[in-house]
Amino acid sequence: MRDVLGDIAAWYTAGETFGLATVVDTFRSAPRPPGAAMAVSPGGEVAGSVSGGCVEGAVYDLAQRVLASGEPVVQRYGVSDDDAFSVGLTCGGVLDVLVEPVGPATFPEFPQVAASIRGHEPVAVATVVAGPGRVGARRVVWPDRASGSLAPGEPHAARLDAAVDDDARGMLAQGLTGQRHYGRQGERRLDELAVFVHSFAPPPRMLVFGAIDFAAAVARVGKFLGYHVTVCDARPVFATRKRFPDADEVVVKWPHKFLDEAVREGGVDGRTAVCVLTHDPKFDVPLLEVALRTPAGYVGAMGSRRTHEDRLARLREAGLTDAELARLRSPIGLDLGARTPEETAVSIAAELVQLRWGGSGHPLTDTDGRIHGEIPAGPERAD
């Protein structure tokens, strides 16, 4: 939903009810992950995508029917031998899509959800998608509050809502989007009721150290991939907003001190990417000494093979263990033969994507089997 927020917020503000289609489950080589969304306005305008083009026409038609009936529907789309090219997924995947009417009358909490997403405040939207409950029943969960109910009017509503609140907050903390299953009265480990929890965690952070031309290109591709990008350098003449217009923030501070402060403030987690582009021992050794002891999911450092070996020796002298050093991606990026700053940024982005999805990094021409594979549980990747 984040990708279509601008369009649907405008429709909502105008008092319109629109059709919102959301991928709530996937199987096999599905082209889009849970959370991918497509919206259809009352006038027929379309925003977003649920499959990259395979079933959009069928979803569009269904959204029109849902708007006419006012009733949410969960529809499964997969390969159809008779009609694969019109409504099927030719890639062999399967999508479950929730299509629901959304407007001021059906989703009164939407303005609060939109404000939280825009303000990078964690929020999760939990929706009944299967089972004995009412499909489309919704509850919005923040870390400190919740609104709505998944079983309005039912005597067991409070227990079900409380169980989902706990799970949704746990998923928010990890940036997870997906389904959870419950008994009718909120019992866990039962499979009667399916609830789709769509987490909108703040965007992951990319910390780029070294105010050089390569950093400008990395900041640009980091924003493209959805990161909140910070560029940090100790030299004020180089670390300027003018030189890094794509960064969310530009910080003038010794890199290792800035990173240490970020860790103590809780600003580094498993989704954080640390890109060390200084290739100057007085900057990168103290910085990497801190970075490799953080929970950051990616720590990469630029430099030649000789620079890398010298850096490892200095880090060992500083007391880092082999296990800590094994976390270092150096030289940074995948082997694409990159030379320019822009090409190098692409190689770094490729490595981040590979690690996120578990790809081999080999040309697809040289591989067999599914291109996408099963979508792993993990941080929110599309909405």
N, C-alpha and C positions, 0 to 999 in steps of 0.2 A: 504493500500500500504506500510505502514511502515514495516510490517512484511516480505515483500518480496523484500524490497529495495536493499539488497545486491545482490540478484540474477539478478534482472532486470537492475540494474545499470551496472553490468558486461556485460550483453547482449547488452545494449545500447552503452556502450563504444566500444564494438567490432563492432559496426555499424549494428547490427541486428535489425530487426523489430519483435516484439513479440506480442502475444495476451494477453491483460490485461482484466480480468473479475472482475467487482466490483459490490457488492450488492448496489443498489441505492434506494431500498424501500423494506419494509417487511410488512407482514400481519399475524395476528394470532400468532401461536407458532413457529415463524421462529427461526432456530437454530443459525444463525449468524446475527449481526446487520449491518445496513448500513455502508459501508466503508470496510467491509471484502473483501479481494482480493485474486485472484488466477491468476498466470501468466503461459503462455505456450510459450516456446521458439520455434524458427523455426525447431529445431531438435527434438521437442517433449518432452523436459524436463518440469516438472511441479514444481511450487513453490506456497505454500499457499493453501488456502481453502476458499470456499464461503458458504459451508453448512455442514461441518463436515463429508462429505462423501456421502450424499444423492444424489446429482445431479452432482458431479464432472465429471463423465464420459460424461454426456451430454454437460456440459460446455466445456470440453476438445474438443469434436467433433466440437462444435460451434466455438471455438477459431481457430481451424484449417481452418474452412470455412471462417472465417473473415480474417485470414491471406491471404488466397487465393484470396478473393474478394477485400480486402482493405477497406471494408465498415463496419462501426460500426453497432452493432445490440443491441437492448434491448429485452431480452427474459424473459418471466414470467415462473417460475417453481412452481408447486403446486402438490396437490394430483391428480393422474390420476387413475380412477378405472380400466382402461385397462392395465396400465403399471406402477403402482405405485412404484414397487420395482426397476425399471430400471432408470426412470428419474424423479420420483415424490418424494415429501417430505412425508415420512410415518408419520412424527410427526403432519401433518395437517397444517403446515405453508405454506406461499406463499412468494417467493422471486422474485423481479425484478432485473435482472442482466444485466449490460451494458458490452458488450464485444467489445473491440476496438483494432485496430492495433496501437502499439506504437513503435516508432523508431525515429531516427534523422530527418526524413522527415516529420513525422506527429506530433511530440511533441518537437519542438526546445527548449522549456523552461525547459525540464525535468532536465538537469544538475543543473539549478538554484533551482528547486524544491527540488531535492535530497540534495543539499548543505544546503538548509534551514532546511530540516527535520533533517539532521545529526547535524547541528549546533544549534538545538533547537530554530530556528527563526520561528515565526508564519507564515504560508502560507496556502492559501486555493486554491483548484482547482475547478472551476465551469464549469460544462459540461451540454450542452443541452441533455436531455434524452427523451423528448416527445414534440409534438406540431408542429406548422408550421415552426419552424426553422430547421437547419441542425443538425440532431442527431450526437453527437460527437464534435460539435463546442465547443471550450474550451477557458477559460480565467483564468489566474493565478493572484491571488490577495494577495499582502502583505499589512501590515499595512500602508506603505508609498508609494506604487507603484503598478502597475498592468501591465499585458502584454497579448496580444492576444485579440480576440473578439468573442463574442457569435453569432454575425450576420455579419460576414465579407462581405463587399461590399454592405450592405443594408443601406439605408438612415437613418434608425432609430437606427443603431448600437450604436452610442454614448450614446443615452438615455438608452437603455437596459443595456449596459455595466456599466453605472454609477449607475443604480438602483441595479444591482447585486453586484457591488463593495461595496456599502453601507451595503447591507445585509450580504455579506461574511465577512466583517470586524466586524460586530456585532456578527456573529456566531463564528468567531475566538476568540473574547474577552471572549466568554462563553465556548469555546471548543466544539461547536456543529457541528455535521455533519448531513445533511439531505436535503430534497428537498424544494425549494421555487418556487412559481408560479407567472407568469407575463403575461401581455398583450404583443402583438407583439412589441410594441414600448416602453416596459419597465414599463407599468402601473402596479402598485401593485393592489391587490385585484381582479385581473382577473386570469383566469385559462387556458389561451390558451397555454402557454409555460411552460414546467417543466424543472427546472435547478437543478441539483444535486451539492450541495456544500460540498466538502470533505475537512474538516478542519484538519490541522496538527498543533495543538497547542503544545507548549512544554509539556513534561510529567508532571503530577501532582507531587507535592512534598510530601514526607513523612519525617517528622521531628521526630527523635527518640532521646529522652533525657534520659541519664543514661547509662554510658559505662559499662554495665554488660553483663553476658552471654546471658540473655534473649534478650538484644538489638541486639546482633550479629545475633541471629536467626530471629528477626523481620526485621532487615536490609536485610537479605537474601530473605525472602519471599516478602518483599516490592519491591525489584528489580524484582523478578519473576512476580509480578503483574503489573510491568511497571512504578513504581514510581521512581522519582529522590530522592535518599535517603541521608539524612544528619544525622549523629550521633553527638550529642553534649554533652559534660560533662566538668565540671570545673576542673577536675583532670587530668593533663597531663600524669601521669603515667598509667592511664587506657584508655584514649582517644587517641589511636594510630592506625595508618593505618594497622599495623600488626594484631591487634586484630579485626579489622573490614574491611576485604578485599573486602566485597561486597558493602560497602557504596560508594556513589559517592564522598562524602567529610566527613571528620572527623574534628570537630571544638572543640578547647579547649577554653571554655568561660563559664561564668555563664549562665545557661540556660535561665533565664528570660531576661537577657540583650541581648542575641543572638536573641531570638524570637522578642523582641521589635524592634531591628534593622531590622530584616527580614520584619516585618510589615511595618515599615516606608519606606523601600525600595520597597514595593509592591510585596514582595515575598510570601505572604500568601493570598490565595483566597478560594473560595468555594470548590475547588477540593483538598485542602491541608488536609493531615492527621497528627495530632499531637499525638504522643504516648509518654506518660510520664511514664517512667519505673524506676524512681529514688526511689520511696516510702521512701523519706527522707524529712520531713517537711521543712527543711531549703532550699531545692532545689525546691520541687514540689509545695509548696504553692505560693511563688512569681511567679513561672512559670505559674501555672494554673490561677492565677489572671490576667495575660496577655492573656493567650491562650483563655480563655472563653469570652474575649471581642474582639477577632479577628473574621474575616469572615470564619475561617477554617471550613470545612464541617464535620470534625471528630476530637473530642478531647477525648482521652481515657487515663485513669491512672491506673497503676497497684497497687495492695495492697489488704489486707484482708478487710473483712467487718468492723472490728474495725478501721483499718487505714482509710477506706473510711469515716466513721462517724466522726472521729477526723479531717480529712481533710475538710469535709463540714463545721464543726464548725469554723475552722480557716479561711476558705474562707468567711463565713458570717461575721466574725469579721473584715475581710479586706474590707467589703462593697459590696460584690457581691450579686446580687439580686437572687430571686428564679428562675426567667426566665433564668438567666445566668448559674446558677448551674444545671438547668435541661438539659443543653447541654452536661454535663459531662457523659461520658461512663465509669463508675467505679463500681465494678471492671471491668477492660478492657477485651474485648473479649466475645464470646458466650460460653454458658455452654456446653462444650464438655468433661468435666472431665479432662482437660489438666493438666499435672504435669511438664513435662520436658520443657526446653526452646523452643525446636522445636514444641512440641505440643501446647504450649502457643502461639507461633507465628502463628500456623495454626488457633487457635481460634480467634486471632485478625484479621487475613486475612479473616476468615469467616464472621466476623461482618462487615468488610469493604465491602465485596461483597454483603452481605445482604442489607446494606444501599444503595449501588449503584443501585441495581436492584429491591428493594422493596420486597424481599422474606420474607417468614414467619419465617424461621429458624427451622421449624419443619421437621422431616424426610419425604421425598417424599412419602414413603409408607403410611403415615397417612394423606396425603392431596388428594384433588380431583381437577379436572379441568386441565387446561394446565400447563405444567411444566415451560415453559418460559414466557407465557403471552405476552402481547403487549410490544414491546421494547419502553421504555419511551424516550421522548426527553431529552437530557442531554449531558454531556461532552462526547467527542469522546471516544469510548470504544474499537474500533477495526479498524484496517486499514491494 
